[in-house]
Amino acid sequence: MSRLVDPAPRQLPAPEAVDRAIELLAGAERPLVVLGKGAAYARADERIREFVESTGVPYVPMSMAKGLLPDGVREEVQRSLRLNVGSLLRPGELREAARRCSWGIGRARAERGLPLDALLRAFRLGGGMVWQGLVDETTRRHPSDVRLLVHVAADVWNFVDEHCAIVADAYRQTERELTWRRENRLRLMTAALLDGTARISDLPATASALGLPEQGRYAVVLAQLPAGPALVNGRTPVDLPGLRVQWYREGGGDYGIVLLGGHARGEGGRAPGDDPWFHGTHAHGDPSPGHGELPAGDGVRPRGDGEHDRADGDGEGGAGEGGGAQERPRAHGLVEDAGDIARVLSAPPGTRIGVSPVVDGLASVGDARRLADTALRACPRAGGTVVLEENLPAALVVSAPALGAALAERVLGPLLRLDPSDRDILLDTLTAWLACDGSAQRSAARLYCHRNTVLNRLRRCEQLTGRSLTRPTDVVELSLALAARTLLDPFRTGRADGAEGGGSERKTAQY
């Protein structure tokens, strides 16, 4: 027959461990006692109560120590009253304990969200009640000594003011800590979305904390400010009126997760303005003109009628000069909102901004961020806004810079080796002609020269590069090579791209 002996052996901490704990509590600025199951097993509630009440050190009971000490408001008030009155009678012994008690009350009320004004009013009311109690008790027991209270009145109210200040300091410090924790949590959530590292299971909590719908439509804006402008009140000076934006600063750029209205086609068909999550209206501009046809015939030469610089289109590629405009097809079947972002945003002059395509859901924000990075690399160094979907050729060039540099050297090599003055004139003329949809007349107006001068320069470009401006594949090579030279050459400042505007105005390059 077996018998269990000593089922719970008694374990005592080493004396040096106890000494270290006492030294730690004595030297701490804001000590905190954590009560665990060991205190409950040892049935040390009376000794712990005496320690807490005599020192005023705040305490937190763990789950196994609940009920070991009273933690209600009544008990808290009693402990505070005992320490505060005792501090008036024995300041050298209980002053620090009373201050720690008041500090703990201010911290606890801040964590619970109680307004500071209400807390201070309660402290002052308590001080008034204590004073009135002293007067009443003295009148009842020693009526002749009531006049002596005049000499201690100043001490009592100075004590109340001192502890109100302690409570207010503890409250504000705790409030700052809570605010920092909350903001840091939001920053970490935003960073995880942009990095694409947010777990699917965390998306509902992230959406709730950021105040964004999990299945909304989003685009990412990346803004790189010039050296001069600084943050305005801690925020980026880039403004997107009417849109809900969650900003995040990383390195030298500001990322904005922009919530857009509307739905993907075939998913409800609701208009952007009908979406309850969409704050503000869209700023729809005129539809973008379609690309005109390339010059027809053998080379570039003036036409006899003096009116048109290129052949009429075949009915599919858009109108010629002076013809009607053609709206671009919408990408991915979504309402074209990335362009609207570029139209409504405002930023300091010289700011470089990249706008990603629209994506569905917070889970895809990481993909949008990478596309916004690509859009920014396609932005001229002089500043401007690049919508990735409208600048895909430039995006291809910056995505493979080695290939882009090789293409620029292969196609434009003979031009680049000319005298700098001749080189810049020919390159600017070719760039203007491409931006004007192959119209020599409009190119001449942009360059402030005669139309025939433009045609002569273009003919020389054909001779030097060995490419024909009537051959579509050659025009594509020339346009990509010009884009590579503009975006990849560190000494290039984007003169051609900035010829018609600067600052934060939208630039949609025509390649």
Helices and strands as residue ranges (DSSP letters): H 15-27, E 33-35, H 37-41, H 45-55, E 59-61, G 63-65, H 73-89, H 91-112, H 116-141, G 143-149, H 150-195, G 200-202, H 203-210, E 217-224, E 244-250, E 253-260, G 272-274, G 331-333, H 338-344, E 352-355, E 359-360, G 362-364, H 365-377, E 384-387, G 388-390, H 392-399, H 401-416, H 420-435, H 440-447, H 451-465, H 472-488
